[in-house]
Amino acid sequence: MVRYILTKPEEHLIHRTSSLQTAAQITKRPKWVVERYVNSDKMLDGWKIIARNQVGA
């Protein structure tokens, strides 16, 4: 399972979600745009997006 961590350092915001759709809603961008910024050095409108694999519980 992939876990997305969205941070907006300037506003001290952190969101954690397992849904790319939710990540798209948070950034107010389409999923295909969000996918391009996952684990990238670039920021999407101030958002840093990190994807991590979660080990099953």
All heavy atoms as TSV, in Angstrom:
chain	resi	resn	atom	element	x	y	z
A	1	MET	N	N	0.840	-1.183	0.000
A	1	MET	CA	C	0.000	0.000	0.000
A	1	MET	C	C	0.887	1.249	0.000
A	1	MET	O	O	1.846	1.341	0.738
A	1	MET	CB	C	-0.896	-0.010	1.245
A	1	MET	CG	C	-1.779	1.200	1.373
A	1	MET	SD	S	-2.688	1.144	2.926
A	1	MET	CE	C	-4.260	1.662	2.352
A	2	VAL	N	N	0.535	2.179	-0.840
A	2	VAL	CA	C	1.307	3.420	-0.941
A	2	VAL	C	C	0.677	4.477	-0.042
A	2	VAL	O	O	-0.542	4.606	0.044
A	2	VAL	CB	C	1.344	3.930	-2.399
A	2	VAL	CG1	C	2.053	5.263	-2.482
A	2	VAL	CG2	C	2.016	2.913	-3.294
A	3	ARG	N	N	1.514	5.210	0.635
A	3	ARG	CA	C	1.072	6.296	1.508
A	3	ARG	C	C	1.644	7.587	0.945
A	3	ARG	O	O	2.851	7.676	0.715
A	3	ARG	CB	C	1.598	6.051	2.916
A	3	ARG	CG	C	1.052	6.953	3.945
A	3	ARG	CD	C	-0.248	6.414	4.422
A	3	ARG	NE	N	-0.695	7.161	5.586
A	3	ARG	CZ	C	-1.951	7.247	5.918
A	3	ARG	NH1	N	-2.852	6.621	5.241
A	3	ARG	NH2	N	-2.309	7.928	6.966
A	4	TYR	N	N	0.784	8.562	0.694
A	4	TYR	CA	C	1.230	9.860	0.185
A	4	TYR	C	C	1.331	10.842	1.342
A	4	TYR	O	O	0.422	10.935	2.170
A	4	TYR	CB	C	0.252	10.399	-0.857
A	4	TYR	CG	C	0.167	9.527	-2.079
A	4	TYR	CD1	C	-0.827	8.574	-2.216
A	4	TYR	CD2	C	1.108	9.636	-3.099
A	4	TYR	CE1	C	-0.895	7.765	-3.328
A	4	TYR	CE2	C	1.054	8.825	-4.217
A	4	TYR	CZ	C	0.050	7.896	-4.328
A	4	TYR	OH	O	-0.015	7.084	-5.433
A	5	ILE	N	N	2.443	11.549	1.389
A	5	ILE	CA	C	2.647	12.568	2.411
A	5	ILE	C	C	2.804	13.894	1.679
A	5	ILE	O	O	3.710	14.052	0.865
A	5	ILE	CB	C	3.885	12.267	3.268
A	5	ILE	CG1	C	3.746	10.886	3.913
A	5	ILE	CG2	C	4.078	13.352	4.326
A	5	ILE	CD1	C	5.017	10.364	4.534
A	6	LEU	N	N	1.890	14.817	1.943
A	6	LEU	CA	C	1.926	16.129	1.309
A	6	LEU	C	C	2.292	17.160	2.355
A	6	LEU	O	O	1.656	17.232	3.406
A	6	LEU	CB	C	0.559	16.477	0.715
A	6	LEU	CG	C	0.100	15.621	-0.458
A	6	LEU	CD1	C	-0.617	14.386	0.039
A	6	LEU	CD2	C	-0.805	16.417	-1.357
A	7	THR	N	N	3.317	17.921	2.083
A	7	THR	CA	C	3.730	18.964	3.021
A	7	THR	C	C	3.777	20.300	2.299
A	7	THR	O	O	4.132	20.368	1.131
A	7	THR	CB	C	5.112	18.665	3.636
A	7	THR	OG1	O	6.083	18.597	2.604
A	7	THR	CG2	C	5.113	17.372	4.423
A	8	LYS	N	N	3.393	21.327	3.011
A	8	LYS	CA	C	3.492	22.688	2.496
A	8	LYS	C	C	4.276	23.469	3.548
A	8	LYS	O	O	3.706	24.045	4.469
A	8	LYS	CB	C	2.104	23.281	2.261
A	8	LYS	CG	C	2.122	24.490	1.361
A	8	LYS	CD	C	0.719	24.816	0.873
A	8	LYS	CE	C	0.771	25.780	-0.274
A	8	LYS	NZ	N	-0.567	26.090	-0.779
A	9	PRO	N	N	5.609	23.466	3.414
A	9	PRO	CA	C	6.483	24.037	4.451
A	9	PRO	C	C	6.160	25.482	4.818
A	9	PRO	O	O	6.203	25.837	5.994
A	9	PRO	CB	C	7.875	23.929	3.838
A	9	PRO	CG	C	7.770	22.847	2.820
A	9	PRO	CD	C	6.365	22.912	2.302
A	10	GLU	N	N	5.823	26.298	3.836
A	10	GLU	CA	C	5.572	27.710	4.117
A	10	GLU	C	C	4.396	27.912	5.072
A	10	GLU	O	O	4.356	28.882	5.821
A	10	GLU	CB	C	5.304	28.472	2.817
A	10	GLU	CG	C	6.530	28.601	1.938
A	10	GLU	CD	C	6.229	29.342	0.650
A	10	GLU	OE1	O	5.117	29.867	0.500
A	10	GLU	OE2	O	7.127	29.383	-0.213
A	11	GLU	N	N	3.422	27.005	5.007
A	11	GLU	CA	C	2.235	27.140	5.856
A	11	GLU	C	C	2.196	26.102	6.979
A	11	GLU	O	O	1.200	25.988	7.682
A	11	GLU	CB	C	0.976	27.040	4.981
A	11	GLU	CG	C	0.907	28.148	3.951
A	11	GLU	CD	C	-0.323	28.043	3.067
A	11	GLU	OE1	O	-1.341	27.482	3.512
A	11	GLU	OE2	O	-0.261	28.533	1.931
A	12	HIS	N	N	3.269	25.330	7.110
A	12	HIS	CA	C	3.376	24.302	8.153
A	12	HIS	C	C	2.230	23.295	8.090
A	12	HIS	O	O	1.681	22.905	9.126
A	12	HIS	CB	C	3.455	24.934	9.555
A	12	HIS	CG	C	4.571	25.908	9.696
A	12	HIS	ND1	N	5.886	25.519	9.767
A	12	HIS	CD2	C	4.584	27.255	9.736
A	12	HIS	CE1	C	6.656	26.583	9.866
A	12	HIS	NE2	N	5.890	27.656	9.833
A	13	LEU	N	N	1.859	22.879	6.878
A	13	LEU	CA	C	0.783	21.908	6.688
A	13	LEU	C	C	1.356	20.539	6.331
A	13	LEU	O	O	2.314	20.441	5.570
A	13	LEU	CB	C	-0.152	22.353	5.556
A	13	LEU	CG	C	-0.927	23.643	5.773
A	13	LEU	CD1	C	-1.681	24.012	4.506
A	13	LEU	CD2	C	-1.892	23.492	6.930
A	14	ILE	N	N	0.735	19.503	6.870
A	14	ILE	CA	C	1.101	18.127	6.531
A	14	ILE	C	C	-0.193	17.325	6.391
A	14	ILE	O	O	-1.068	17.370	7.259
A	14	ILE	CB	C	1.973	17.470	7.625
A	14	ILE	CG1	C	3.277	18.237	7.798
A	14	ILE	CG2	C	2.265	16.013	7.269
A	14	ILE	CD1	C	4.131	17.734	8.957
A	15	HIS	N	N	-0.307	16.617	5.277
A	15	HIS	CA	C	-1.438	15.718	5.056
A	15	HIS	C	C	-0.879	14.345	4.739
A	15	HIS	O	O	0.102	14.223	4.011
A	15	HIS	CB	C	-2.296	16.182	3.869
A	15	HIS	CG	C	-3.042	17.446	4.110
A	15	HIS	ND1	N	-4.215	17.495	4.826
A	15	HIS	CD2	C	-2.777	18.714	3.722
A	15	HIS	CE1	C	-4.634	18.752	4.870
A	15	HIS	NE2	N	-3.783	19.511	4.208
A	16	ARG	N	N	-1.528	13.312	5.261
A	16	ARG	CA	C	-1.151	11.931	4.948
A	16	ARG	C	C	-2.390	11.232	4.400
A	16	ARG	O	O	-3.458	11.326	4.991
A	16	ARG	CB	C	-0.669	11.202	6.200
A	16	ARG	CG	C	0.648	11.722	6.716
A	16	ARG	CD	C	1.046	11.016	8.013
A	16	ARG	NE	N	2.276	11.526	8.551
A	16	ARG	CZ	C	2.346	12.589	9.360
A	16	ARG	NH1	N	1.256	13.218	9.725
A	16	ARG	NH2	N	3.516	13.000	9.811
A	17	THR	N	N	-2.225	10.534	3.284
A	17	THR	CA	C	-3.353	9.837	2.680
A	17	THR	C	C	-2.855	8.624	1.906
A	17	THR	O	O	-1.697	8.572	1.498
A	17	THR	CB	C	-4.152	10.778	1.737
A	17	THR	OG1	O	-5.241	10.055	1.184
A	17	THR	CG2	C	-3.291	11.337	0.627
A	18	SER	N	N	-3.724	7.652	1.706
A	18	SER	CA	C	-3.369	6.485	0.889
A	18	SER	C	C	-4.030	6.584	-0.478
A	18	SER	O	O	-3.989	5.646	-1.258
A	18	SER	CB	C	-3.796	5.199	1.608
A	18	SER	OG	O	-5.175	5.245	1.884
A	19	SER	N	N	-4.645	7.719	-0.776
A	19	SER	CA	C	-5.370	7.891	-2.029
A	19	SER	C	C	-4.783	9.025	-2.867
A	19	SER	O	O	-4.673	10.156	-2.399
A	19	SER	CB	C	-6.842	8.198	-1.715
A	19	SER	OG	O	-7.504	8.696	-2.844
A	20	LEU	N	N	-4.450	8.702	-4.105
A	20	LEU	CA	C	-3.966	9.725	-5.021
A	20	LEU	C	C	-5.084	10.735	-5.308
A	20	LEU	O	O	-4.836	11.914	-5.489
A	20	LEU	CB	C	-3.463	9.085	-6.309
A	20	LEU	CG	C	-2.795	10.026	-7.302
A	20	LEU	CD1	C	-1.588	10.719	-6.687
A	20	LEU	CD2	C	-2.399	9.278	-8.557
A	21	GLN	N	N	-6.336	10.255	-5.308
A	21	GLN	CA	C	-7.482	11.142	-5.524
A	21	GLN	C	C	-7.549	12.199	-4.420
A	21	GLN	O	O	-7.779	13.375	-4.691
A	21	GLN	CB	C	-8.785	10.338	-5.568
A	21	GLN	CG	C	-10.022	11.191	-5.762
A	21	GLN	CD	C	-10.047	11.888	-7.115
A	21	GLN	OE1	O	-9.708	11.283	-8.126
A	21	GLN	NE2	N	-10.436	13.143	-7.141
A	22	THR	N	N	-7.334	11.802	-3.179
A	22	THR	CA	C	-7.349	12.753	-2.067
A	22	THR	C	C	-6.194	13.735	-2.200
A	22	THR	O	O	-6.356	14.932	-1.961
A	22	THR	CB	C	-7.262	12.013	-0.715
A	22	THR	OG1	O	-8.370	11.100	-0.636
A	22	THR	CG2	C	-7.319	12.972	0.451
A	23	ALA	N	N	-5.041	13.247	-2.619
A	23	ALA	CA	C	-3.892	14.125	-2.833
A	23	ALA	C	C	-4.233	15.169	-3.900
A	23	ALA	O	O	-3.877	16.342	-3.769
A	23	ALA	CB	C	-2.664	13.320	-3.246
A	24	ALA	N	N	-4.934	14.750	-4.936
A	24	ALA	CA	C	-5.348	15.672	-5.994
A	24	ALA	C	C	-6.319	16.719	-5.453
A	24	ALA	O	O	-6.244	17.899	-5.805
A	24	ALA	CB	C	-5.979	14.897	-7.149
A	25	GLN	N	N	-7.227	16.309	-4.578
A	25	GLN	CA	C	-8.186	17.246	-3.986
A	25	GLN	C	C	-7.476	18.255	-3.082
A	25	GLN	O	O	-7.830	19.433	-3.076
A	25	GLN	CB	C	-9.256	16.487	-3.204
A	25	GLN	CG	C	-10.196	15.711	-4.095
A	25	GLN	CD	C	-11.129	14.799	-3.320
A	25	GLN	OE1	O	-10.953	14.577	-2.123
A	25	GLN	NE2	N	-12.111	14.252	-4.000
A	26	ILE	N	N	-6.492	17.808	-2.344
A	26	ILE	CA	C	-5.759	18.704	-1.440
A	26	ILE	C	C	-4.997	19.760	-2.235
A	26	ILE	O	O	-5.004	20.936	-1.887
A	26	ILE	CB	C	-4.785	17.890	-0.548
A	26	ILE	CG1	C	-5.583	17.046	0.446
A	26	ILE	CG2	C	-3.818	18.816	0.196
A	26	ILE	CD1	C	-4.756	15.995	1.171
A	27	THR	N	N	-4.356	19.338	-3.327
A	27	THR	CA	C	-3.560	20.268	-4.129
A	27	THR	C	C	-4.403	21.030	-5.149
A	27	THR	O	O	-3.917	21.969	-5.772
A	27	THR	CB	C	-2.439	19.529	-4.888
A	27	THR	OG1	O	-3.028	18.556	-5.752
A	27	THR	CG2	C	-1.467	18.873	-3.930
A	28	LYS	N	N	-5.660	20.589	-5.317
A	28	LYS	CA	C	-6.582	21.194	-6.296
A	28	LYS	C	C	-6.041	21.072	-7.721
A	28	LYS	O	O	-6.205	21.975	-8.538
A	28	LYS	CB	C	-6.882	22.650	-5.940
A	28	LYS	CG	C	-7.575	22.803	-4.607
A	28	LYS	CD	C	-7.848	24.261	-4.293
A	28	LYS	CE	C	-8.648	24.431	-3.035
A	28	LYS	NZ	N	-7.922	24.229	-1.821
A	29	ARG	N	N	-5.395	19.944	-7.997
A	29	ARG	CA	C	-4.856	19.646	-9.319
A	29	ARG	C	C	-5.318	18.252	-9.748
A	29	ARG	O	O	-5.579	17.399	-8.894
A	29	ARG	CB	C	-3.321	19.664	-9.302
A	29	ARG	CG	C	-2.723	21.005	-9.018
A	29	ARG	CD	C	-2.996	21.956	-10.156
A	29	ARG	NE	N	-2.312	23.217	-9.954
A	29	ARG	CZ	C	-1.777	23.909	-10.938
A	29	ARG	NH1	N	-1.859	23.489	-12.165
A	29	ARG	NH2	N	-1.175	25.044	-10.677
A	30	PRO	N	N	-5.377	17.984	-11.063
A	30	PRO	CA	C	-5.752	16.637	-11.522
A	30	PRO	C	C	-4.732	15.589	-11.077
A	30	PRO	O	O	-3.561	15.903	-10.851
A	30	PRO	CB	C	-5.751	16.759	-13.050
A	30	PRO	CG	C	-5.790	18.216	-13.339
A	30	PRO	CD	C	-5.175	18.911	-12.160
A	31	LYS	N	N	-5.201	14.334	-10.970
A	31	LYS	CA	C	-4.320	13.254	-10.527
A	31	LYS	C	C	-3.083	13.127	-11.408
A	31	LYS	O	O	-1.995	12.897	-10.899
A	31	LYS	CB	C	-5.068	11.911	-10.514
A	31	LYS	CG	C	-6.037	11.772	-9.371
A	31	LYS	CD	C	-6.488	10.347	-9.156
A	31	LYS	CE	C	-7.277	9.810	-10.301
A	31	LYS	NZ	N	-7.830	8.469	-10.019
A	32	TRP	N	N	-3.239	13.271	-12.739
A	32	TRP	CA	C	-2.089	13.097	-13.633
A	32	TRP	C	C	-1.026	14.160	-13.388
A	32	TRP	O	O	0.160	13.901	-13.576
A	32	TRP	CB	C	-2.517	13.050	-15.099
A	32	TRP	CG	C	-3.073	14.327	-15.645
A	32	TRP	CD1	C	-4.384	14.721	-15.644
A	32	TRP	CD2	C	-2.351	15.392	-16.255
A	32	TRP	NE1	N	-4.511	15.960	-16.222
A	32	TRP	CE2	C	-3.286	16.396	-16.616
A	32	TRP	CE3	C	-0.996	15.600	-16.545
A	32	TRP	CZ2	C	-2.899	17.590	-17.233
A	32	TRP	CZ3	C	-0.625	16.787	-17.164
A	32	TRP	CH2	C	-1.569	17.759	-17.513
A	33	VAL	N	N	-1.438	15.339	-12.942
A	33	VAL	CA	C	-0.467	16.393	-12.615
A	33	VAL	C	C	0.237	16.040	-11.301
A	33	VAL	O	O	1.461	16.135	-11.195
A	33	VAL	CB	C	-1.156	17.770	-12.505
A	33	VAL	CG1	C	-0.182	18.830	-12.000
A	33	VAL	CG2	C	-1.745	18.178	-13.849
A	34	VAL	N	N	-0.535	15.606	-10.319
A	34	VAL	CA	C	0.031	15.241	-9.014
A	34	VAL	C	C	1.055	14.117	-9.179
A	34	VAL	O	O	2.138	14.162	-8.592
A	34	VAL	CB	C	-1.089	14.829	-8.030
A	34	VAL	CG1	C	-0.504	14.281	-6.732
A	34	VAL	CG2	C	-2.007	16.015	-7.743
A	35	GLU	N	N	0.744	13.128	-10.030
A	35	GLU	CA	C	1.660	12.000	-10.245
A	35	GLU	C	C	3.033	12.451	-10.725
A	35	GLU	O	O	4.045	11.851	-10.375
A	35	GLU	CB	C	1.071	11.026	-11.269
A	35	GLU	CG	C	-0.039	10.172	-10.717
A	35	GLU	CD	C	-0.629	9.252	-11.769
A	35	GLU	OE1	O	-0.879	9.700	-12.893
A	35	GLU	OE2	O	-0.833	8.069	-11.433
A	36	ARG	N	N	3.088	13.511	-11.486
A	36	ARG	CA	C	4.364	14.012	-12.005
A	36	ARG	C	C	5.249	14.603	-10.906
A	36	ARG	O	O	6.450	14.717	-11.077
A	36	ARG	CB	C	4.123	15.078	-13.070
A	36	ARG	CG	C	3.524	14.524	-14.332
A	36	ARG	CD	C	3.358	15.601	-15.344
A	36	ARG	NE	N	2.883	15.029	-16.596
A	36	ARG	CZ	C	2.925	15.662	-17.756
A	36	ARG	NH1	N	3.407	16.873	-17.824
A	36	ARG	NH2	N	2.476	15.086	-18.843
A	37	TYR	N	N	4.657	15.002	-9.808
A	37	TYR	CA	C	5.412	15.644	-8.726
A	37	TYR	C	C	5.709	14.707	-7.556
A	37	TYR	O	O	6.381	15.097	-6.614
A	37	TYR	CB	C	4.649	16.876	-8.224
A	37	TYR	CG	C	4.708	18.027	-9.204
A	37	TYR	CD1	C	3.784	18.139	-10.231
A	37	TYR	CD2	C	5.710	18.993	-9.118
A	37	TYR	CE1	C	3.840	19.181	-11.146
A	37	TYR	CE2	C	5.778	20.038	-10.015
A	37	TYR	CZ	C	4.846	20.127	-11.029
A	37	TYR	OH	O	4.912	21.158	-11.932
A	38	VAL	N	N	5.203	13.490	-7.609
A	38	VAL	CA	C	5.448	12.531	-6.528
A	38	VAL	C	C	6.933	12.171	-6.502
A	38	VAL	O	O	7.517	11.814	-7.526
A	38	VAL	CB	C	4.584	11.267	-6.701
A	38	VAL	CG1	C	4.987	10.198	-5.691
A	38	VAL	CG2	C	3.109	11.608	-6.539
A	39	ASN	N	N	7.542	12.281	-5.336
A	39	ASN	CA	C	8.968	11.984	-5.122
A	39	ASN	C	C	9.877	12.782	-6.051
A	39	ASN	O	O	10.944	12.319	-6.440
A	39	ASN	CB	C	9.243	10.482	-5.250
A	39	ASN	CG	C	8.586	9.702	-4.145
A	39	ASN	OD1	O	8.321	10.215	-3.067
A	39	ASN	ND2	N	8.287	8.448	-4.405
A	40	SER	N	N	9.464	13.987	-6.385
A	40	SER	CA	C	10.242	14.865	-7.252
A	40	SER	C	C	10.901	15.948	-6.405
A	40	SER	O	O	10.457	16.262	-5.308
A	40	SER	CB	C	9.312	15.507	-8.285
A	40	SER	OG	O	9.967	16.537	-8.974
A	41	ASP	N	N	11.959	16.532	-6.946
A	41	ASP	CA	C	12.590	17.663	-6.260
A	41	ASP	C	C	11.759	18.932	-6.430
A	41	ASP	O	O	11.932	19.892	-5.689
A	41	ASP	CB	C	13.991	17.901	-6.810
A	41	ASP	CG	C	14.960	16.797	-6.414
A	41	ASP	OD1	O	14.704	16.122	-5.398
A	41	ASP	OD2	O	15.958	16.611	-7.115
A	42	LYS	N	N	10.870	18.920	-7.423
A	42	LYS	CA	C	10.040	20.097	-7.687
A	42	LYS	C	C	8.823	20.114	-6.772
A	42	LYS	O	O	8.353	19.081	-6.319
A	42	LYS	CB	C	9.576	20.089	-9.142
A	42	LYS	CG	C	10.704	20.165	-10.133
A	42	LYS	CD	C	10.167	20.105	-11.545
A	42	LYS	CE	C	11.300	20.102	-12.549
A	42	LYS	NZ	N	10.793	19.907	-13.917
A	43	MET	N	N	8.312	21.315	-6.541
A	43	MET	CA	C	7.123	21.467	-5.715
A	43	MET	C	C	5.946	21.853	-6.598
A	43	MET	O	O	6.104	22.527	-7.612
A	43	MET	CB	C	7.340	22.522	-4.639
A	43	MET	CG	C	8.407	22.127	-3.640
A	43	MET	SD	S	8.695	23.406	-2.425
A	43	MET	CE	C	7.651	22.825	-1.116
A	44	LEU	N	N	4.757	21.419	-6.205
A	44	LEU	CA	C	3.526	21.726	-6.924
A	44	LEU	C	C	2.763	22.782	-6.141
A	44	LEU	O	O	2.171	22.483	-5.106
A	44	LEU	CB	C	2.677	20.462	-7.086
A	44	LEU	CG	C	1.299	20.604	-7.717
A	44	LEU	CD1	C	1.413	21.148	-9.133
A	44	LEU	CD2	C	0.577	19.273	-7.733
A	45	ASP	N	N	2.823	24.014	-6.592
A	45	ASP	CA	C	2.161	25.132	-5.903
A	45	ASP	C	C	2.529	25.184	-4.421
A	45	ASP	O	O	1.673	25.422	-3.563
A	45	ASP	CB	C	0.638	25.038	-6.056
A	45	ASP	CG	C	0.186	25.154	-7.510
A	45	ASP	OD1	O	0.905	25.792	-8.303
A	45	ASP	OD2	O	-0.873	24.599	-7.847
A	46	GLY	N	N	3.784	24.922	-4.109
A	46	GLY	CA	C	4.238	24.963	-2.720
A	46	GLY	C	C	4.112	23.643	-1.981
A	46	GLY	O	O	4.546	23.514	-0.844
A	47	TRP	N	N	3.519	22.619	-2.628
A	47	TRP	CA	C	3.355	21.299	-2.014
A	47	TRP	C	C	4.513	20.389	-2.393
A	47	TRP	O	O	4.865	20.275	-3.551
A	47	TRP	CB	C	2.062	20.636	-2.478
A	47	TRP	CG	C	0.816	21.256	-1.957
A	47	TRP	CD1	C	-0.007	22.108	-2.616
A	47	TRP	CD2	C	0.244	21.076	-0.664
A	47	TRP	NE1	N	-1.048	22.474	-1.817
A	47	TRP	CE2	C	-0.925	21.855	-0.615
A	47	TRP	CE3	C	0.608	20.337	0.459
A	47	TRP	CZ2	C	-1.729	21.908	0.527
A	47	TRP	CZ3	C	-0.201	20.392	1.574
A	47	TRP	CH2	C	-1.357	21.173	1.611
A	48	LYS	N	N	5.079	19.724	-1.415
A	48	LYS	CA	C	6.073	18.667	-1.628
A	48	LYS	C	C	5.328	17.353	-1.441
A	48	LYS	O	O	4.666	17.159	-0.413
A	48	LYS	CB	C	7.208	18.805	-0.606
A	48	LYS	CG	C	8.279	17.762	-0.711
A	48	LYS	CD	C	9.226	18.095	-1.824
A	48	LYS	CE	C	10.398	17.117	-1.813
A	48	LYS	NZ	N	11.117	17.149	-3.059
A	49	ILE	N	N	5.397	16.461	-2.429
A	49	ILE	CA	C	4.614	15.220	-2.390
A	49	ILE	C	C	5.560	14.027	-2.366
A	49	ILE	O	O	6.380	13.855	-3.256
A	49	ILE	CB	C	3.670	15.127	-3.602
A	49	ILE	CG1	C	2.791	16.384	-3.680
A	49	ILE	CG2	C	2.816	13.863	-3.514
A	49	ILE	CD1	C	2.086	16.568	-4.994
A	50	ILE	N	N	5.426	13.212	-1.339
A	50	ILE	CA	C	6.278	12.037	-1.157
A	50	ILE	C	C	5.382	10.802	-1.101
A	50	ILE	O	O	4.346	10.806	-0.440
A	50	ILE	CB	C	7.089	12.150	0.145
A	50	ILE	CG1	C	8.000	13.388	0.101
A	50	ILE	CG2	C	7.925	10.888	0.386
A	50	ILE	CD1	C	8.589	13.765	1.424
A	51	ALA	N	N	5.791	9.756	-1.790
A	51	ALA	CA	C	5.073	8.481	-1.736
A	51	ALA	C	C	5.979	7.454	-1.076
A	51	ALA	O	O	7.142	7.335	-1.424
A	51	ALA	CB	C	4.666	8.022	-3.127
A	52	ARG	N	N	5.408	6.722	-0.146
A	52	ARG	CA	C	6.162	5.663	0.540
A	52	ARG	C	C	5.332	4.401	0.552
A	52	ARG	O	O	4.118	4.455	0.715
A	52	ARG	CB	C	6.449	6.062	1.991
A	52	ARG	CG	C	7.396	7.223	2.109
A	52	ARG	CD	C	7.899	7.349	3.518
A	52	ARG	NE	N	8.867	8.433	3.612
A	52	ARG	CZ	C	8.984	9.214	4.645
A	52	ARG	NH1	N	8.217	9.062	5.689
A	52	ARG	NH2	N	9.896	10.171	4.654
A	53	ASN	N	N	6.001	3.271	0.389
A	53	ASN	CA	C	5.306	1.989	0.498
A	53	ASN	C	C	5.188	1.640	1.970
A	53	ASN	O	O	6.143	1.728	2.720
A	53	ASN	CB	C	6.074	0.888	-0.229
A	53	ASN	CG	C	5.953	1.015	-1.726
A	53	ASN	OD1	O	4.885	1.365	-2.230
A	53	ASN	ND2	N	7.009	0.756	-2.445
A	54	GLN	N	N	3.976	1.245	2.348
A	54	GLN	CA	C	3.756	0.837	3.732
A	54	GLN	C	C	3.793	-0.675	3.794
A	54	GLN	O	O	3.186	-1.372	2.983
A	54	GLN	CB	C	2.388	1.302	4.224
A	54	GLN	CG	C	2.392	2.662	4.840
A	54	GLN	CD	C	1.073	2.912	5.550
A	54	GLN	OE1	O	0.022	2.507	5.100
A	54	GLN	NE2	N	1.137	3.611	6.648
A	55	VAL	N	N	4.480	-1.187	4.777
A	55	VAL	CA	C	4.509	-2.624	4.983
A	55	VAL	C	C	3.201	-3.013	5.661
A	55	VAL	O	O	2.730	-2.355	6.574
A	55	VAL	CB	C	5.717	-3.012	5.864
A	55	VAL	CG1	C	5.733	-4.497	6.122
A	55	VAL	CG2	C	7.014	-2.556	5.209
A	56	GLY	N	N	2.584	-4.083	5.179
A	56	GLY	CA	C	1.294	-4.529	5.717
A	56	GLY	C	C	1.337	-4.793	7.205
A	56	GLY	O	O	2.341	-5.197	7.752
A	57	ALA	N	N	0.210	-4.551	7.834
A	57	ALA	CA	C	0.148	-4.734	9.298
A	57	ALA	C	C	-0.320	-6.125	9.562
A	57	ALA	O	O	-1.173	-6.458	10.235
A	57	ALA	CB	C	-0.756	-3.694	9.909
